[in-house]
Amino acid sequence: MNTQLTLKEQFLAQLDKIQKHGDSSHVTNVELDENTATEIEKLTTELESINPNPKPLLNAISLLDGTWLLKYSTAREIRALASLPLGLKVGKVYQVINVANKSFFNIAFVQHPLKIISGYVKVAASFEPVQEDLSNLPDKRIQVNFEKRYLSIEKILGINTPQLNPFKVVPASNPKGRLPTLDITYLDETLRIGRGGDGSLFILTKSQDLPDHFR
């Protein structure tokens, strides 16, 4: 147990070390030098090897419930947030999971550096546990179905804009010809690691700072 705590503390300390300044709370591998990205991958793999809940969907699914803050990712859709139009910069990115309804949503807050405009992008989705092979029950893999995308402007020049919140709701598209999957490779009360079917990495920590009206 001491080894696990020590490794987890080392892992979280490394993530904290690379955090960007300001309101942003996540980092992608594009923003890091190769050595740092390699070190994070190494620590991630080591932590996954001592996962306290290796079958989270069978034995610890309740731990998934609630609000998670994205700390690091190599996923293409997360990396794309670094190049938003109109000079907008991405801030905190959350995932809120409702296990009972088998649903979740991702929400990324954005703001212009001069605070001309602020808002968020939200994607709602559902999920289903899936079997990795016929000999086992679903234990760590989920299949994701993205359903709706919401584009919202909350404030312009500091003035609330409820008429633009949201200003657009569109169907959210899944990858052509397939539904994406995610393996939960580490899970405890405060930390979650996932690996997408395309090899992407997601690292999240439990959070209490998302305003209640978004939950």
C-alpha positions as CSV (number, residue, x, y, z in Angstrom):
1,M,0.0,0.0,0.0
2,N,2.8,2.4,0.8
3,T,4.3,1.8,-2.6
4,Q,1.0,2.6,-4.2
5,L,0.6,5.8,-2.3
6,T,4.1,6.9,-3.0
7,L,3.8,6.2,-6.7
8,K,0.4,8.0,-6.9
9,E,1.9,11.0,-5.0
10,Q,4.8,11.0,-7.5
11,F,2.4,10.8,-10.4
12,L,0.2,13.7,-9.2
13,A,3.3,15.8,-8.4
14,Q,4.5,15.4,-11.9
15,L,1.1,16.4,-13.3
16,D,1.0,19.5,-11.0
17,K,4.5,20.4,-12.1
18,I,3.5,20.7,-15.8
19,Q,0.1,22.4,-15.2
20,K,-0.4,25.6,-17.2
21,H,-0.9,28.9,-15.5
22,G,-4.2,30.7,-15.2
23,D,-7.6,29.0,-15.4
24,S,-6.5,26.0,-17.5
25,S,-6.1,22.8,-15.5
26,H,-5.1,20.3,-18.2
27,V,-2.2,19.6,-20.4
28,T,-1.7,17.6,-23.6
29,N,1.3,15.8,-24.9
30,V,1.6,18.4,-27.7
31,E,2.6,21.0,-25.1
32,L,5.3,19.0,-23.5
33,D,8.9,18.0,-24.5
34,E,9.4,14.4,-25.5
35,N,11.2,13.5,-22.2
36,T,8.4,14.8,-20.0
37,A,5.7,13.1,-22.1
38,T,7.6,9.9,-21.9
39,E,8.0,10.2,-18.1
40,I,4.2,10.7,-17.7
41,E,3.6,7.6,-19.8
42,K,6.0,5.6,-17.7
43,L,4.5,6.7,-14.4
44,T,1.0,6.1,-15.8
45,T,1.9,2.5,-16.8
46,E,3.4,1.8,-13.4
47,L,0.3,3.1,-11.6
48,E,-2.0,1.1,-13.8
49,S,0.0,-2.0,-12.8
50,I,-1.1,-1.6,-9.2
51,N,-4.7,-0.6,-10.0
52,P,-6.6,-1.2,-6.7
53,N,-9.8,-1.9,-8.8
54,P,-8.7,-3.9,-11.8
55,K,-12.3,-4.8,-12.6
56,P,-14.0,-1.4,-11.9
57,L,-17.3,-2.2,-13.7
58,L,-17.8,-5.3,-11.6
59,N,-16.4,-4.2,-8.2
60,A,-16.2,-0.4,-8.0
61,I,-18.6,1.1,-10.5
62,S,-19.9,3.5,-7.9
63,L,-16.5,5.3,-7.8
64,L,-17.2,6.5,-11.3
65,D,-20.1,8.6,-10.2
66,G,-19.6,12.4,-9.9
67,T,-17.5,15.2,-11.3
68,W,-14.0,14.6,-12.7
69,L,-11.5,17.2,-13.7
70,L,-9.3,16.5,-16.7
71,K,-5.6,16.8,-15.8
72,Y,-3.8,15.4,-18.9
73,S,-4.7,13.8,-22.2
74,T,-3.2,12.7,-25.5
75,A,-6.6,12.5,-27.3
76,R,-7.0,14.4,-30.6
77,E,-10.2,16.1,-29.6
78,I,-8.5,17.5,-26.4
79,R,-5.4,18.6,-28.3
80,A,-7.7,20.4,-30.8
81,L,-8.9,22.7,-27.9
82,A,-5.5,24.4,-28.1
83,S,-6.4,26.1,-31.4
84,L,-9.9,27.6,-30.9
85,P,-11.1,30.4,-33.2
86,L,-11.4,34.1,-32.3
87,G,-8.5,34.0,-29.9
88,L,-10.5,31.9,-27.4
89,K,-8.5,29.9,-24.8
90,V,-9.7,26.7,-23.1
91,G,-9.9,26.6,-19.4
92,K,-11.0,23.8,-17.2
93,V,-12.4,20.6,-18.7
94,Y,-14.8,18.4,-16.7
95,Q,-16.6,15.1,-17.1
96,V,-19.7,14.5,-15.0
97,I,-20.8,10.8,-14.8
98,N,-24.2,9.5,-13.8
99,V,-23.8,5.7,-13.4
100,A,-27.5,5.0,-12.7
101,N,-28.5,6.6,-16.0
102,K,-25.4,5.3,-17.9
103,S,-24.8,8.8,-19.1
104,F,-22.1,11.5,-18.9
105,F,-21.2,14.9,-20.3
106,N,-18.0,16.6,-21.0
107,I,-17.8,20.4,-20.6
108,A,-14.9,22.6,-21.6
109,F,-14.9,26.2,-20.5
110,V,-13.5,28.8,-22.9
111,Q,-12.7,32.5,-22.5
112,H,-11.0,35.3,-24.5
113,P,-7.8,36.5,-22.8
114,L,-9.2,40.0,-22.7
115,K,-12.5,38.7,-21.1
116,I,-14.5,39.9,-24.1
117,I,-16.4,36.7,-24.3
118,S,-16.7,33.5,-22.1
119,G,-18.7,30.3,-22.5
120,Y,-18.4,26.6,-22.9
121,V,-18.7,23.6,-25.1
122,K,-20.6,20.6,-23.7
123,V,-21.0,17.2,-25.2
124,A,-23.6,14.8,-23.8
125,A,-23.2,11.0,-24.2
126,S,-24.4,7.6,-23.0
127,F,-22.3,4.5,-22.3
128,E,-22.6,0.7,-22.0
129,P,-20.3,-1.8,-20.4
130,V,-18.9,-4.2,-23.1
131,Q,-17.2,-7.6,-23.0
132,E,-13.6,-7.7,-24.1
133,D,-14.1,-11.4,-24.9
134,L,-16.9,-13.9,-24.5
135,S,-15.2,-15.7,-21.6
136,N,-15.5,-12.7,-19.2
137,L,-18.2,-10.4,-18.0
138,P,-17.8,-6.7,-18.8
139,D,-15.2,-5.5,-16.3
140,K,-13.3,-2.4,-17.5
141,R,-14.4,-1.4,-21.0
142,I,-17.2,0.9,-21.9
143,Q,-18.7,1.8,-25.3
144,V,-19.5,5.4,-25.8
145,N,-22.3,7.0,-27.9
146,F,-22.0,10.8,-28.3
147,E,-25.4,12.3,-28.6
148,K,-25.6,16.1,-28.5
149,R,-23.2,19.1,-28.6
150,Y,-24.0,22.4,-26.9
151,L,-22.3,25.7,-27.7
152,S,-22.9,28.4,-25.2
153,I,-21.9,32.0,-24.6
154,E,-22.3,32.9,-20.9
155,K,-21.0,36.5,-20.9
156,I,-20.0,39.2,-23.3
157,L,-18.0,42.1,-21.8
158,G,-18.9,40.8,-18.4
159,I,-22.7,40.9,-19.1
160,N,-24.7,37.7,-18.7
161,T,-26.2,36.4,-22.0
162,P,-28.8,33.8,-21.1
163,Q,-30.3,34.0,-24.6
164,L,-27.0,32.6,-25.9
165,N,-26.8,29.8,-23.3
166,P,-26.9,27.7,-25.4
167,F,-27.0,29.4,-28.8
168,K,-26.6,26.2,-30.7
169,V,-27.4,22.5,-30.1
170,V,-26.4,19.9,-32.7
171,P,-26.1,16.2,-32.9
172,A,-22.7,15.0,-31.8
173,S,-21.0,12.6,-34.2
174,N,-19.2,9.4,-33.4
175,P,-16.2,8.2,-35.3
176,K,-17.3,7.1,-38.8
177,G,-18.3,3.4,-38.9
178,R,-17.8,2.7,-35.2
179,L,-18.6,3.6,-31.6
180,P,-15.7,4.6,-29.5
181,T,-14.6,2.5,-26.5
182,L,-12.7,3.4,-23.3
183,D,-10.8,1.0,-20.9
184,I,-10.7,2.2,-17.3
185,T,-7.2,1.2,-16.4
186,Y,-7.0,2.8,-13.0
187,L,-9.7,3.8,-10.5
188,D,-9.8,4.9,-6.9
189,E,-11.7,7.4,-4.9
190,T,-9.8,10.4,-6.3
191,L,-8.0,9.4,-9.5
192,R,-9.1,7.8,-12.8
193,I,-7.0,6.7,-15.8
194,G,-8.6,5.7,-19.1
195,R,-7.3,4.4,-22.5
196,G,-9.3,5.0,-25.6
197,G,-9.7,2.4,-28.3
198,D,-7.4,4.6,-30.5
199,G,-4.7,4.6,-27.9
200,S,-5.5,8.0,-26.4
201,L,-4.8,8.6,-22.7
202,F,-7.1,10.4,-20.2
203,I,-6.1,11.3,-16.6
204,L,-8.7,12.8,-14.3
205,T,-9.1,13.6,-10.6
206,K,-12.3,13.9,-8.6
207,S,-13.5,17.5,-8.3
208,Q,-15.9,19.6,-6.3
209,D,-15.5,22.9,-7.9
210,L,-17.9,22.7,-10.8
211,P,-20.9,25.0,-10.1
212,D,-24.0,23.0,-9.1
213,H,-26.1,24.3,-11.9
214,F,-23.9,22.3,-14.4
215,R,-24.2,19.0,-12.5
